[in-house]
Structure formats: C-alpha cells, structure tokens
Amino acid sequence: MISNPDPAVKAKEYAFLLLKFRQRSEKEISERLKQKKFPQEVIARTITFLREKKFIDDGLFARAWIRERLARSLGPRRIRQELGLKGISKEIIESGLQELEGTYSEAQTAEELAKRRFASLKDIDPRAAKRRIYAYLLRRGFSPDAVIGAVNQLDNSSE
C-alpha cells in the first residue's frame, strides 16, 4: 500500500484503523487524532466525514456500550460515568438507559451478584463479607438503594 502524504487522508486512514477494532465515540477518535498531532482543522473535517458517512454515531455507540456493560453486570451509575468519559452527552446516555426499562432490573442484578459473592466469601465473618459485598456493588456502579436491598436480601436468605 502506498502511503499518501496528505494529512487529511492519513487522518481518515488512522480513524478507520481505530474503528476496525471496535466502535468508538467522536471524542475518542478526536483525542486519538490529536495524540497523533494532526491539525485541528483536519480532525474536525475527519470527524464530520465519519459522522456523515455513518462510520461514527454516538447514539449507536452508547446503546452498544450499555448492552455490553450490562452483560458484564455493571450498574447504571458506572455506565453513565464511563460514557461521560467517552464524551457522550447526558441526553444520549439517559436515552440509551431508558430503552432498557422493563427488560433490566438493577435490584435483581445486584442481588444475584451479592449472592454469588457471598458464597465465595463463606470462610470469613458474615458481617465483614457483607461490608465487602456492599463496597463491591458500589464500585460496580449500582445505586445505594439497590446495594442495600441486595445486602438485606442476604440477611433474609442466611437466617
């Protein structure tokens, strides 16, 4: 392949290389192009081109990210934070999470994770295990209400 010296062509080639591995947000592509020291005008044109040709779409990216992260049993708070760091607007994030209402139960997911984790911590004091589970679920992005409910459920099932 013959390399083209035109920075606009090089920027598109690099963006396509990034997109070859996984979907990315506009901000991610823009930051990676900045790291490669492309001029700001070239970055802007490249992002516009990719958006117009539907190679990047923050809405689709957010929905795919949400599905993938929920499959890994992460909570909505963590997903919001990750998408925010990727430059996705709050409206797109909330829209993507709203689409899941009715098909996803944060409380049920937190309870299942808590039960699995509690079973693996059976050799330590139950109160210490519950503290660890509480912290674990919060780190995974579950709301305090869902976490408290899941830990209280452990009390009911262990009696």
C-alpha positions as CSV (number, residue, x, y, z in Angstrom):
1,M,0.0,0.0,0.0
2,I,1.4,3.4,-1.0
3,S,1.2,5.9,1.9
4,N,-0.3,9.3,1.0
5,P,1.4,12.4,2.5
6,D,-1.8,14.4,2.6
7,P,-2.7,14.8,6.4
8,A,-6.5,14.6,5.7
9,V,-6.0,11.2,4.0
10,K,-3.7,10.0,6.8
11,A,-6.2,11.1,9.4
12,K,-9.0,9.1,7.8
13,E,-6.8,6.1,7.4
14,Y,-5.9,6.2,11.1
15,A,-9.6,6.7,12.1
16,F,-10.5,3.7,10.0
17,L,-7.8,1.7,11.7
18,L,-9.2,2.6,15.1
19,L,-12.7,1.7,14.0
20,K,-11.6,-1.6,12.7
21,F,-11.1,-2.9,16.2
22,R,-14.2,-1.5,17.9
23,Q,-16.9,1.2,17.7
24,R,-15.7,4.5,19.1
25,S,-17.2,7.8,20.1
26,E,-16.5,11.1,18.3
27,K,-14.4,12.2,21.3
28,E,-12.3,9.1,21.3
29,I,-11.5,9.4,17.6
30,S,-10.8,13.1,18.0
31,E,-8.5,12.6,21.0
32,R,-6.5,9.8,19.3
33,L,-6.1,12.1,16.2
34,K,-4.8,14.9,18.5
35,Q,-2.3,12.4,20.0
36,K,-1.0,11.8,16.5
37,K,-0.5,15.6,16.1
38,F,-3.0,16.1,13.3
39,P,-4.0,19.8,12.8
40,Q,-7.4,20.7,14.5
41,E,-9.0,21.6,11.1
42,V,-8.1,18.1,9.7
43,I,-9.5,16.4,12.8
44,A,-12.8,18.4,12.5
45,R,-13.1,17.5,8.8
46,T,-12.4,13.8,9.5
47,I,-15.0,13.7,12.3
48,T,-17.5,15.4,10.1
49,F,-16.8,12.9,7.3
50,L,-17.1,9.9,9.6
51,R,-20.3,11.2,11.0
52,E,-21.9,12.0,7.6
53,K,-20.9,8.6,6.3
54,K,-22.3,6.9,9.5
55,F,-19.0,5.4,10.5
56,I,-19.4,7.0,13.9
57,D,-22.7,7.6,15.7
58,D,-22.6,8.4,19.5
59,G,-26.2,7.2,19.9
60,L,-25.4,3.8,18.5
61,F,-22.1,3.7,20.3
62,A,-23.8,4.4,23.6
63,R,-26.5,1.7,23.1
64,A,-23.9,-0.9,22.2
65,W,-21.7,0.1,25.2
66,I,-24.7,-0.1,27.6
67,R,-25.7,-3.6,26.4
68,E,-22.1,-4.8,26.6
69,R,-21.5,-3.4,30.1
70,L,-24.9,-4.7,31.4
71,A,-23.9,-8.1,30.2
72,R,-20.8,-7.8,32.4
73,S,-23.1,-7.0,35.4
74,L,-22.1,-3.4,35.8
75,G,-24.6,-0.9,37.2
76,P,-26.1,2.1,35.6
77,R,-24.1,4.6,37.6
78,R,-20.8,3.1,36.4
79,I,-22.1,3.0,32.8
80,R,-23.1,6.7,33.0
81,Q,-19.6,7.6,34.2
82,E,-17.8,5.6,31.5
83,L,-19.9,7.0,28.7
84,G,-19.4,10.5,30.1
85,L,-15.7,10.0,30.0
86,K,-16.0,8.9,26.4
87,G,-17.7,12.2,25.5
88,I,-21.2,11.0,25.2
89,S,-23.9,13.6,26.1
90,K,-26.1,13.1,29.1
91,E,-29.2,13.1,26.8
92,I,-27.8,10.2,24.7
93,I,-26.8,8.3,27.9
94,E,-30.2,8.7,29.5
95,S,-32.0,7.8,26.3
96,G,-30.0,4.6,26.0
97,L,-30.6,3.6,29.6
98,Q,-34.4,4.5,29.3
99,E,-34.7,2.0,26.4
100,L,-33.9,-0.8,28.9
101,E,-36.7,0.0,31.3
102,G,-38.8,-3.2,31.7
103,T,-36.0,-5.5,30.5
104,Y,-33.4,-4.7,33.1
105,S,-33.7,-4.8,36.9
106,E,-30.9,-3.2,38.8
107,A,-32.1,-4.6,42.1
108,Q,-32.3,-8.2,40.7
109,T,-28.8,-8.0,39.1
110,A,-27.3,-6.6,42.4
111,E,-29.0,-9.4,44.4
112,E,-27.6,-12.1,42.0
113,L,-24.1,-10.6,42.2
114,A,-24.3,-10.3,46.0
115,K,-25.4,-14.0,46.4
116,R,-22.5,-15.2,44.2
117,R,-20.0,-13.0,46.0
118,F,-21.4,-14.1,49.4
119,A,-21.0,-17.7,48.5
120,S,-17.3,-17.1,47.6
121,L,-16.7,-15.4,51.0
122,K,-18.2,-18.1,53.2
123,D,-14.9,-18.6,55.1
124,I,-14.9,-15.1,56.6
125,D,-17.2,-13.4,59.2
126,P,-20.6,-12.7,57.7
127,R,-20.6,-9.0,58.7
128,A,-17.2,-8.5,57.1
129,A,-18.4,-10.3,54.0
130,K,-21.4,-8.1,53.7
131,R,-19.2,-4.9,54.0
132,R,-17.1,-6.3,51.2
133,I,-20.1,-7.0,49.1
134,Y,-21.6,-3.6,49.8
135,A,-18.3,-1.9,48.6
136,Y,-18.0,-4.3,45.6
137,L,-21.5,-3.5,44.4
138,L,-21.0,0.2,44.8
139,R,-17.7,0.0,42.8
140,R,-19.6,-1.8,40.0
141,G,-22.0,1.1,39.7
142,F,-25.1,0.0,41.5
143,S,-27.2,2.6,43.3
144,P,-27.0,2.7,47.1
145,D,-30.7,1.6,47.3
146,A,-30.1,-1.4,45.1
147,V,-27.0,-2.3,47.1
148,I,-28.7,-2.0,50.5
149,G,-31.6,-4.1,49.2
150,A,-29.2,-6.8,47.9
151,V,-27.3,-6.9,51.2
152,N,-30.5,-7.0,53.2
153,Q,-31.6,-9.9,51.0
154,L,-28.5,-11.8,52.1
155,D,-29.7,-11.3,55.7
156,N,-33.0,-12.9,54.9
157,S,-31.5,-15.8,53.0
158,S,-28.8,-16.6,55.6
159,E,-31.2,-16.8,58.5
